Amino acid sequence: MQTTIDRIIQDWFAGGFNGAIPTEVGLLIWAVICIVFALILTGCIGFEREYHGHAAGLRTHVLVGLGSALIMFISVYGFSSDVFPNRDPARLAAQVVSGIGFLGAGAIVQTGTSVKGLTTATTLWIVMAIGLCCGSGNIVIGVITTLLAIGVLMLLRRVEKFATKKNPVITMIVNSDGPIIRDLLRSASRFGLSIKDVDTQIGYKDSVEVLRISVSIGNAPIATIRAFVEEIREVIKPLDILISTEH
């Protein structure tokens, strides 16, 4: 259901500016406005993803939004009710909602124990919704949703960092060979620890290739963390290890 403002604006364009221009020209101008709004709104969300270096960035989000808006506009205005009296404008929109799942699935990548891309997959889904919103003429709702989405992406990022600030992070330098991750997971499971994220980087120490592993662990008693670290020293034998609760 359209908002009152959107309905007034749409009727004005559909009526050719109160008869000043042909109705077809008014609808064409309205189509351009809807698509341009879809481009701007989805571009704002895409820019945030691009700024933080995600694979699905500005162009991907804008194209998803534009495609969704175009399909929705055609669904609403492209089929005459005289020729197709039983038409259902929601049918094409339903196909867009199902199809975006394939793009979202491609954005999600599992690396070790962590899963990357969930937020990006969600932003692809929401720009699709914003595109459908603009394509159906609900521009005001689309603007409000975009502002809320950007607020969630930018402001709640700080809240998440604050919430996980005290979570212990274990950083170790190890030789690059050997089943390090497997032994690490086994030890964590034995102590009942929840590993939130594992980040690995290849580096060099004294001209020898080494592996820098950072392990983020969920809240746990400090005694359990220390016992876990001691077992790591015995099993993995790292060249260096550091525990930090501030990151």
C-alpha positions in Angstrom: 0.0 0.0 0.0 1.5 3.3 -1.0 1.9 6.3 1.3 -0.3 9.3 0.8 2.6 11.4 -0.5 3.7 8.8 -3.0 0.1 8.4 -4.2 -0.3 12.1 -4.7 2.9 12.4 -6.7 2.2 9.3 -8.8 -1.3 10.4 -9.6 0.1 13.8 -10.6 2.5 12.3 -13.1 0.0 9.7 -14.3 -2.4 12.5 -15.0 0.2 14.3 -17.2 0.7 17.1 -14.7 -3.1 17.7 -14.5 -3.5 17.4 -18.3 -0.6 19.7 -19.2 1.2 16.9 -21.0 0.2 13.5 -22.4 -0.3 10.7 -19.8 2.3 8.5 -21.5 5.0 11.2 -21.1 4.0 11.7 -17.5 4.4 8.0 -16.8 7.8 8.0 -18.6 9.0 10.8 -16.4 7.7 9.0 -13.3 9.6 5.8 -14.4 12.8 7.8 -14.7 12.3 9.3 -11.3 11.7 5.9 -9.7 14.8 4.4 -11.3 17.0 7.3 -10.4 15.9 7.1 -6.8 16.6 3.4 -6.8 20.1 4.2 -8.1 20.8 6.8 -5.5 19.4 4.9 -2.5 21.1 1.6 -3.3 24.3 3.4 -4.2 24.5 4.8 -0.7 24.4 1.2 0.7 26.8 0.0 -2.0 29.2 2.7 -1.2 29.4 1.7 2.5 30.2 -1.9 1.3 32.8 -0.6 -1.2 34.4 1.6 1.4 35.0 -1.4 3.7 36.5 -3.5 0.9 33.8 -6.1 0.4 33.6 -8.1 -2.8 30.0 -7.0 -3.5 30.5 -3.3 -3.6 29.0 -0.2 -5.2 28.4 -1.5 -8.7 26.9 -4.8 -7.6 24.4 -3.1 -5.1 23.4 -0.5 -7.6 22.8 -3.0 -10.4 20.7 -5.2 -8.1 18.6 -2.2 -7.1 18.2 -1.0 -10.6 17.2 -4.4 -11.9 14.7 -4.8 -9.1 13.2 -1.4 -9.7 12.8 -2.0 -13.4 11.1 -5.4 -12.9 8.7 -4.0 -10.4 7.9 -1.0 -12.6 7.2 -3.2 -15.5 5.1 -5.5 -13.3 3.0 -2.5 -12.1 2.7 -0.5 -15.3 3.8 -2.8 -18.2 0.7 -4.8 -18.4 -2.6 -3.1 -19.2 -5.5 -4.1 -16.9 -7.7 -4.0 -20.0 -5.7 -6.7 -21.8 -4.7 -8.6 -18.7 -7.7 -8.2 -16.3 -6.3 -10.9 -13.9 -2.8 -9.7 -13.8 -0.9 -9.9 -10.4 1.8 -7.3 -10.0 3.3 -9.2 -7.2 4.3 -12.2 -9.3 7.4 -10.7 -10.9 8.4 -9.2 -7.5 8.1 -12.7 -5.9 10.6 -14.1 -8.5 13.0 -11.3 -7.7 12.9 -12.1 -4.0 13.6 -15.8 -4.7 16.3 -15.1 -7.3 18.3 -12.7 -5.0 19.1 -15.8 -2.8 21.6 -17.0 -5.4 23.6 -13.8 -5.3 23.5 -13.8 -1.5 24.7 -17.3 -1.3 27.6 -16.4 -3.6 28.7 -13.6 -1.2 28.9 -16.0 1.8 32.3 -17.7 2.2 33.4 -20.0 5.0 37.1 -19.7 5.9 38.1 -22.1 8.6 35.8 -21.7 11.6 34.5 -18.3 10.5 31.9 -17.3 8.0 32.4 -14.1 5.9 29.9 -12.2 3.8 26.7 -12.6 5.8 26.3 -8.8 6.1 27.0 -8.3 2.5 24.5 -10.9 1.5 22.0 -9.2 3.7 22.7 -5.8 2.1 22.1 -7.3 -1.4 18.8 -8.5 -0.1 17.8 -5.2 1.3 18.8 -3.2 -1.9 16.7 -5.6 -3.8 13.8 -4.6 -1.5 14.6 -0.9 -1.9 14.6 -1.3 -5.6 11.2 -3.0 -5.6 10.0 -0.2 -3.3 11.1 2.5 -5.7 9.9 0.6 -8.7 6.4 0.3 -7.2 6.4 4.1 -6.5 6.9 3.9 -2.8 9.8 6.3 -2.8 9.2 7.8 0.6 9.4 4.3 2.3 12.5 3.5 0.2 14.2 6.7 1.5 13.3 5.9 5.1 14.5 2.3 4.8 17.8 3.4 3.2 18.5 5.8 6.1 17.8 3.1 8.6 20.0 0.6 6.8 22.9 3.0 6.6 22.4 3.7 10.3 22.6 0.0 11.1 25.7 -0.5 9.0 27.6 2.5 10.3 26.5 3.0 13.9 26.0 -0.7 15.0 29.5 -1.5 13.8 30.7 0.5 16.7 28.3 -1.2 19.1 29.6 -4.6 17.9 33.2 -3.6 18.4 32.4 -2.4 21.9 30.5 -5.6 22.7 33.4 -7.8 21.7 36.2 -5.5 23.0 36.8 -7.7 26.1 36.7 -11.0 24.2 40.2 -12.6 24.5 42.3 -12.7 21.3 45.2 -15.2 21.2 47.9 -14.4 18.7 50.6 -16.9 18.0 53.6 -17.2 15.6 54.1 -20.8 14.4 55.9 -22.7 11.7 53.9 -22.8 8.5 53.8 -26.6 8.3 51.7 -29.0 10.4 48.0 -29.5 11.3 47.9 -26.3 13.4 44.2 -25.4 12.9 43.1 -29.0 13.6 45.0 -29.1 16.9 43.8 -25.7 17.8 40.1 -26.7 17.3 40.6 -29.9 19.2 42.0 -28.1 22.2 39.3 -25.5 22.2 36.6 -28.2 22.1 38.3 -30.0 25.0 38.0 -26.8 27.1 34.5 -25.9 25.9 35.7 -22.7 24.3 33.8 -21.0 21.5 36.1 -19.7 18.7 34.5 -16.7 17.0 37.1 -16.0 14.3 40.4 -17.2 13.0 42.7 -14.9 11.0 45.9 -16.2 9.4 48.7 -14.3 7.8 52.0 -15.5 6.3 55.1 -13.7 7.4 58.9 -14.1 8.0 60.9 -14.4 11.1 64.7 -14.6 10.8 64.3 -15.2 7.1 62.1 -18.2 7.8 58.5 -18.4 6.7 56.1 -18.4 9.6 52.3 -18.2 10.1 50.7 -15.6 12.3 47.4 -16.8 13.7 44.9 -14.6 15.6 42.1 -16.5 17.4 39.1 -14.6 18.8 37.4 -16.5 21.6 34.0 -15.9 23.2 33.7 -14.9 26.8 35.2 -17.5 29.1 36.8 -17.7 32.6 40.4 -16.5 32.6 41.5 -19.7 34.2 40.1 -21.7 31.3 41.8 -19.4 28.8 45.2 -19.8 30.6 44.8 -23.6 30.7 43.9 -23.5 27.0 47.0 -21.5 26.2 49.2 -23.8 28.2 47.9 -26.8 26.2 48.6 -24.9 23.0 52.2 -24.4 24.1 52.6 -28.1 24.6 50.7 -29.4 21.5 51.4 -26.8 18.9 54.7 -25.4 20.3 54.4 -21.8 18.9 57.4 -19.6 18.5 55.6 -16.8 20.3 52.1 -16.4 21.8 50.2 -13.5 23.2 46.9 -13.1 25.0 45.0 -9.8 24.6 41.6 -8.6 25.8 41.8 -5.2 24.2 41.6 -5.2 20.4 
